[in-house]
Every structure is written in C-alpha cells, then in structure tokens.
Amino acid sequence: MPSSIVIRSSRAMASRHLSLAFAESATAGRLAYEYSRVPDSGTILKGGLVCYDARVKEEVLGVPVDMIRQYSPESAEVTGALAERLQLFMKPDITVAVTGLITPGGSETASKPVGTIFIHILMGNVSKAVREVFSGSPEQRVLKTADRVAELILNML
C-alpha cells in the first residue's frame, strides 16, 4: 500500500482534476508504481519514463550531452531538463523528474554522497527544484523520495 502522504497527494490532485507524469532515473519507475496503486490512479497518472541510463536521457528526452558531461547524469541541472522535456512529451499538469544516487557507482563525491536525490517538479508556470540527502537502505531512500515528492506536490497545490 502506498504511504498516507502519497494517497493524500493523489486525492488532492484528483479533486483538482490534475494529471501527473514522471521522468525517473534513480527511482527507476517506483514513483509511477506507487502512484499507480492509489485509489485515484486512473484519474491522475498519465505515465512515466525510466531514464536510468544517461543515453536514455539524451536520446529519448533530448537532454544535451554537453549538459550531462558538465553536470553529471545525477544533477539538479539534468533533473530540471528532464522535467521540462517530459512536460512537452506527455503534457501532464504536474511533471516530476528525479535523479540521484540510491546506490554507489554513479557520480558520487564528498559533496554529493550516495543518498543524494534531485527532484524537479513543474506545475503550470511554477517550478520547484529540491536536493535531498536520504539515509538508509536503497529501498528506504526510494520510499523517502516518494514521500518527499508527495509532500512537495501537496505544498505546491
């Protein structure tokens, strides 16, 4: 069962007749899955794109290779570009993009440790970018990301 905050955010979107779409890297489709399990899923969820590999970010959503090289596939800049491009592609009312480091082996550094997550949400002409660092297991980090996205959506509504 999705968390209570994911359910609350889905109800809030449904009551406003808003649709939702995801561009997911670090969470690998888990956010779309969580929102597919809420009672209002059929009225809010448009879909999602898993863009775990940088080439999917480049070739499917058109994120410039130079941007990925300059900032890394797991960065605020690339996450913002994913949200903007997915919004054009799927045309949801709310677009959520997520990149980050759920497990070791990405672009982690001392200033961007494993657990760092970048979230970018577009809603109309409002844009919200957030950087978080979550602790716990990879599963816990993904679920914390889902709850943080739900919280951000509720705050933006």
C-alpha positions in Angstrom: 0.0 0.0 0.0 1.3 3.5 -0.8 2.1 5.8 2.1 -0.5 8.0 3.6 1.1 11.1 2.1 1.2 9.6 -1.4 -2.5 8.8 -1.0 -3.3 12.4 0.3 -1.4 14.0 -2.6 -3.2 11.8 -5.2 -6.6 12.7 -3.7 -5.6 16.4 -3.8 -4.7 16.1 -7.5 -7.8 14.1 -8.3 -10.1 16.7 -6.6 -8.5 19.4 -8.8 -8.6 17.2 -12.0 -4.8 17.3 -12.4 -2.7 14.7 -14.2 0.8 13.6 -13.2 3.8 12.2 -15.1 7.3 11.1 -14.1 10.8 11.1 -15.6 12.6 8.7 -13.2 16.3 7.9 -13.1 17.3 7.0 -9.5 13.9 5.7 -8.5 13.7 3.5 -11.7 9.9 3.7 -12.0 9.0 3.3 -8.4 7.3 6.7 -8.1 4.9 5.8 -11.0 4.3 2.4 -9.4 3.5 4.0 -6.0 1.0 6.4 -7.7 -0.5 3.5 -9.8 -1.6 1.8 -6.5 -3.6 4.7 -5.2 -7.4 4.7 -5.5 -7.3 7.8 -7.8 -4.6 6.4 -10.1 -6.8 6.2 -13.2 -7.7 9.8 -13.0 -4.3 11.3 -12.2 -1.5 9.1 -13.5 -0.5 9.7 -17.2 2.6 7.6 -17.0 6.3 7.7 -16.7 9.6 7.2 -18.3 12.5 5.4 -16.7 15.7 7.1 -17.9 18.2 5.3 -15.6 20.9 5.3 -18.3 22.3 8.6 -19.5 21.8 7.6 -23.1 18.0 7.4 -22.5 18.2 11.0 -21.0 20.0 12.1 -24.2 18.3 10.0 -26.9 14.7 9.8 -25.7 14.2 13.1 -23.9 16.9 15.1 -25.7 19.0 16.3 -22.7 22.1 17.8 -24.3 25.2 15.5 -24.0 27.3 18.6 -23.0 24.9 19.3 -20.1 25.2 15.7 -18.8 29.0 15.8 -19.2 29.3 19.1 -17.4 27.0 18.5 -14.5 26.7 14.6 -14.5 23.6 12.5 -15.1 22.7 12.9 -11.4 22.4 16.6 -11.0 20.0 19.4 -10.5 20.6 20.8 -14.0 19.9 17.5 -15.7 16.8 16.8 -13.5 15.4 20.2 -14.5 16.0 19.4 -18.2 14.2 16.0 -17.8 11.2 17.7 -16.2 11.0 20.3 -19.0 11.3 17.8 -21.8 8.9 15.3 -20.3 6.3 18.0 -19.9 6.5 18.7 -23.6 6.2 15.0 -24.4 3.4 13.8 -22.1 1.7 17.2 -21.4 0.7 16.5 -17.7 -0.5 19.1 -15.3 2.3 18.1 -12.9 5.7 16.8 -14.1 8.1 15.2 -11.7 11.7 14.4 -12.6 14.1 12.5 -10.2 17.8 11.7 -10.5 20.3 10.8 -7.8 22.4 8.3 -6.1 20.4 5.5 -4.5 23.4 3.1 -4.6 27.2 3.6 -5.1 28.6 3.6 -8.6 27.3 6.9 -10.0 28.8 10.4 -9.8 29.1 10.5 -6.0 31.6 12.8 -4.5 32.2 14.2 -1.0 29.8 17.0 -1.7 27.3 14.6 -3.5 27.3 11.4 -1.4 25.2 8.3 -2.0 21.7 9.1 -0.9 21.7 12.5 -2.7 18.4 12.9 -4.7 17.5 15.7 -7.1 13.7 16.4 -7.6 12.3 18.8 -10.0 8.5 19.5 -10.2 6.8 21.6 -12.8 3.2 22.7 -12.2 1.8 25.2 -14.7 4.3 28.1 -14.6 5.7 27.1 -11.2 9.0 25.2 -11.0 10.3 23.6 -7.8 13.8 22.1 -7.5 14.9 20.3 -4.4 18.1 18.5 -3.4 17.9 16.0 -0.5 20.3 13.5 1.1 18.5 10.4 2.4 20.0 7.8 4.7 19.0 4.1 5.0 18.9 1.2 2.6 18.4 1.8 -1.1 14.7 0.8 -0.7 14.3 3.3 2.2 15.9 6.0 0.1 13.5 5.4 -2.7 10.4 5.4 -0.4 11.7 8.6 1.3 11.9 10.1 -2.2 8.3 9.1 -3.0 7.1 10.7 0.3 9.1 13.8 -0.4 7.7 14.2 -3.9 4.2 13.8 -2.4 4.9 16.4 0.2 6.2 18.8 -2.4 3.1 18.3 -4.6 0.8 19.0 -1.7 2.7 22.1 -0.8 2.6 23.3 -4.4 -1.2 22.7 -4.6 
